[in-house]
Amino acid sequence: MAAKGSARVSKKSSSQPWLHVDGSEIQEYGTVRTWPLGLSDEARNYSCGRLNQILADTQILYALYKKHHWLMRGPTFYQLHLLLDKHADEQLKLVDELAERVQTLGGIAVGDPRHVAEITSVPRPPNGAEEVPAMLSRLIEAHETVLIGAHEAAARADELGDDGTNDLLVSDVIRTGELQVWFLVEHLVDTPLIDVSGNGHTKPRRSRTAK
């Protein structure tokens, strides 16, 4: 029971959400907040900057995978359609891991597609469909851009004592990228499934163990 003479203040509740809320920017892109992580400011600033570059390029790589997944054609359509979608899912997982590492270090992860387009190092592809080998080559070249950046950043992060960033880049970004490149380049090898005999007829390859 309230004391005599005291005023009881009640606040009316409402289920109506706040809409069209405007707010001020509380942390600028490119700045790093101070965390008790046992890392120097130099290490955290360096890692956030390099991770954001790799993050932007990886987001473009993911988008290229989805684009080419949709635009695949020809006799290997089904196999490549599924493979590129699998690779896209794996790249999307890396996007999240890279962004969370930037945030863990106190930075701001690049996320708006328009911002990503401004800072990516991956060249823009044609808006339409290319021949299949060209689309695969474009993916391989985008991978190489990411891998070069990841190798350089991992080495410098190691020098600065940022083991978490080094581990993410080596164990996840580099190893995933290298494996995906392998799967792509093997589709660009021009090797026949059959032998061509001297008389112009074709015949299946015989097993070395065949009698």
Wavefront OBJ file of the C-alpha trace (Angstrom):
o trace
v 0.000 0.000 0.000
v 1.400 3.385 -0.981
v 2.342 5.802 1.810
v -0.198 8.456 2.653
v 0.205 11.532 0.492
v 2.470 9.806 -2.090
v 1.597 9.920 -5.767
v 1.317 6.742 -7.763
v 2.595 7.136 -11.342
v 1.338 4.731 -13.947
v 2.557 4.415 -17.525
v 0.125 3.298 -20.135
v 1.432 0.412 -22.220
v 0.894 0.151 -25.943
v 1.474 -2.594 -28.497
v 1.912 -0.061 -31.286
v 5.500 -0.252 -32.598
v 7.548 2.863 -33.227
v 7.682 3.447 -36.955
v 9.891 5.638 -39.170
v 12.412 6.136 -36.384
v 15.339 8.392 -37.209
v 18.587 8.072 -35.294
v 22.110 9.375 -35.318
v 25.092 7.283 -36.384
v 26.739 6.107 -33.159
v 29.878 4.595 -34.733
v 31.401 5.524 -38.062
v 32.604 2.948 -40.544
v 36.386 2.547 -40.308
v 36.530 3.205 -36.565
v 37.285 0.566 -33.937
v 35.982 0.574 -30.393
v 38.221 -0.447 -27.496
v 37.722 -4.012 -26.276
v 39.649 -5.877 -23.531
v 40.870 -8.528 -25.980
v 44.564 -8.521 -25.205
v 45.304 -7.129 -28.680
v 47.021 -3.888 -29.588
v 45.120 -1.054 -31.250
v 47.367 -1.533 -34.276
v 46.371 -5.195 -34.566
v 42.664 -4.530 -34.246
v 42.682 -1.592 -36.661
v 44.683 -3.538 -39.234
v 42.529 -6.656 -38.992
v 39.254 -4.758 -39.222
v 40.410 -2.935 -42.335
v 41.699 -6.013 -44.134
v 38.816 -8.213 -43.054
v 36.335 -5.689 -44.433
v 38.087 -5.763 -47.815
v 37.982 -9.561 -47.856
v 34.385 -9.440 -46.636
v 33.370 -7.144 -49.493
v 35.093 -9.346 -52.077
v 33.549 -12.470 -50.554
v 30.074 -10.960 -50.737
v 30.623 -10.272 -54.428
v 31.958 -13.818 -54.905
v 28.813 -15.167 -53.236
v 26.639 -13.044 -55.536
v 28.563 -14.264 -58.592
v 27.992 -17.847 -57.531
v 24.251 -17.246 -57.277
v 24.147 -15.412 -60.620
v 26.057 -18.141 -62.446
v 24.100 -20.859 -60.634
v 20.955 -19.417 -62.216
v 22.503 -18.829 -65.656
v 24.254 -22.173 -66.173
v 23.382 -24.009 -69.379
v 24.535 -26.810 -71.642
v 25.004 -30.567 -71.076
v 26.574 -30.062 -67.632
v 23.828 -27.696 -66.464
v 22.497 -29.930 -63.698
v 25.866 -30.784 -62.164
v 27.167 -27.205 -62.251
v 23.838 -25.766 -61.128
v 24.061 -27.856 -57.945
v 27.807 -27.366 -57.446
v 27.658 -23.578 -57.695
v 24.759 -23.417 -55.269
v 26.710 -25.557 -52.787
v 29.722 -23.239 -53.129
v 27.461 -20.213 -52.694
v 26.125 -21.592 -49.402
v 29.693 -22.120 -48.174
v 30.676 -18.583 -49.163
v 27.614 -17.174 -47.399
v 28.773 -18.894 -44.219
v 32.184 -17.204 -44.626
v 30.486 -13.825 -45.104
v 28.855 -14.183 -41.705
v 32.062 -15.365 -40.030
v 34.104 -12.495 -41.491
v 31.508 -9.909 -40.463
v 31.290 -11.294 -36.941
v 35.091 -11.189 -36.618
v 35.100 -7.497 -37.534
v 32.414 -6.850 -34.929
v 34.287 -8.933 -32.353
v 37.330 -6.695 -32.816
v 35.200 -3.581 -32.252
v 34.843 -2.500 -35.862
v 31.947 -2.019 -38.262
v 31.401 -4.763 -40.834
v 30.601 -3.658 -44.381
v 27.127 -4.897 -45.173
v 25.140 -2.596 -47.459
v 25.434 -3.961 -51.039
v 25.964 -0.421 -52.349
v 28.889 0.045 -49.962
v 30.238 -3.373 -50.897
v 30.165 -2.410 -54.579
v 32.177 0.732 -53.830
v 35.092 -1.058 -52.176
v 35.280 -4.500 -53.784
v 38.323 -5.434 -55.875
v 36.379 -8.006 -57.934
v 35.544 -6.716 -61.445
v 31.882 -6.389 -62.353
v 30.642 -9.041 -64.798
v 28.314 -8.420 -67.748
v 24.678 -8.181 -66.770
v 23.758 -10.972 -69.160
v 24.825 -14.589 -69.514
v 28.296 -15.554 -70.693
v 29.522 -18.848 -72.092
v 29.971 -21.460 -69.393
v 33.818 -21.507 -69.440
v 33.839 -17.719 -69.095
v 31.511 -17.841 -66.091
v 33.667 -20.482 -64.414
v 36.827 -18.504 -65.149
v 35.250 -15.396 -63.650
v 34.548 -17.302 -60.432
v 38.107 -18.638 -60.314
v 39.548 -15.141 -60.763
v 37.312 -13.775 -57.995
v 38.522 -16.583 -55.765
v 42.122 -15.665 -56.487
v 41.439 -12.053 -55.488
v 40.046 -13.236 -52.158
v 42.848 -15.750 -51.619
v 45.647 -13.263 -52.295
v 44.130 -10.837 -49.816
v 43.547 -13.580 -47.250
v 47.137 -14.849 -47.448
v 48.558 -11.357 -46.993
v 46.193 -10.492 -44.143
v 46.754 -13.811 -42.362
v 50.534 -13.334 -42.406
v 50.314 -9.778 -41.059
v 47.720 -10.727 -38.431
v 50.074 -13.444 -37.239
v 52.895 -10.891 -36.911
v 50.616 -8.623 -34.873
v 49.523 -11.448 -32.572
v 45.924 -11.586 -33.821
v 45.582 -15.360 -33.713
v 41.792 -15.308 -34.098
v 41.908 -13.445 -37.395
v 44.796 -15.568 -38.629
v 42.905 -18.763 -37.784
v 39.709 -17.586 -39.498
v 41.557 -16.651 -42.661
v 43.702 -19.782 -42.850
v 41.305 -22.433 -41.557
v 38.124 -21.152 -43.174
v 38.568 -18.585 -45.922
v 41.719 -19.976 -47.543
v 40.973 -23.670 -47.196
v 37.391 -23.291 -48.408
v 38.487 -21.120 -51.323
v 41.282 -23.444 -52.414
v 38.968 -26.460 -52.408
v 36.315 -24.631 -54.399
v 38.871 -23.482 -56.968
v 39.945 -27.094 -57.439
v 36.366 -28.166 -58.167
v 35.970 -25.346 -60.677
v 39.249 -25.703 -62.593
v 38.665 -29.405 -63.191
v 35.565 -28.469 -65.198
v 37.785 -26.497 -67.575
v 40.011 -29.446 -68.511
v 39.351 -30.519 -72.107
v 39.551 -34.290 -71.815
v 37.344 -36.709 -73.788
v 35.294 -39.473 -72.259
v 36.047 -41.769 -75.192
v 39.055 -42.720 -77.359
v 39.098 -41.902 -81.052
v 40.513 -44.769 -83.097
v 42.582 -44.309 -86.215
v 39.669 -45.201 -88.525
v 37.553 -42.326 -87.286
v 35.266 -44.462 -85.154
v 34.890 -43.983 -81.435
v 35.125 -46.656 -78.820
v 34.857 -46.685 -75.022
v 38.061 -46.641 -73.028
v 39.026 -50.109 -71.802
v 40.035 -50.672 -68.247
v 43.724 -51.446 -67.725
v 42.656 -54.617 -65.936
v 40.427 -55.747 -68.816
v 41.471 -58.990 -70.556
l 1 2 3 4 5 6 7 8 9 10 11 12 13 14 15 16 17 18 19 20 21 22 23 24 25 26 27 28 29 30 31 32 33 34 35 36 37 38 39 40 41 42 43 44 45 46 47 48 49 50 51 52 53 54 55 56 57 58 59 60 61 62 63 64 65 66 67 68 69 70 71 72 73 74 75 76 77 78 79 80 81 82 83 84 85 86 87 88 89 90 91 92 93 94 95 96 97 98 99 100 101 102 103 104 105 106 107 108 109 110 111 112 113 114 115 116 117 118 119 120 121 122 123 124 125 126 127 128 129 130 131 132 133 134 135 136 137 138 139 140 141 142 143 144 145 146 147 148 149 150 151 152 153 154 155 156 157 158 159 160 161 162 163 164 165 166 167 168 169 170 171 172 173 174 175 176 177 178 179 180 181 182 183 184 185 186 187 188 189 190 191 192 193 194 195 196 197 198 199 200 201 202 203 204 205 206 207 208 209 210 211
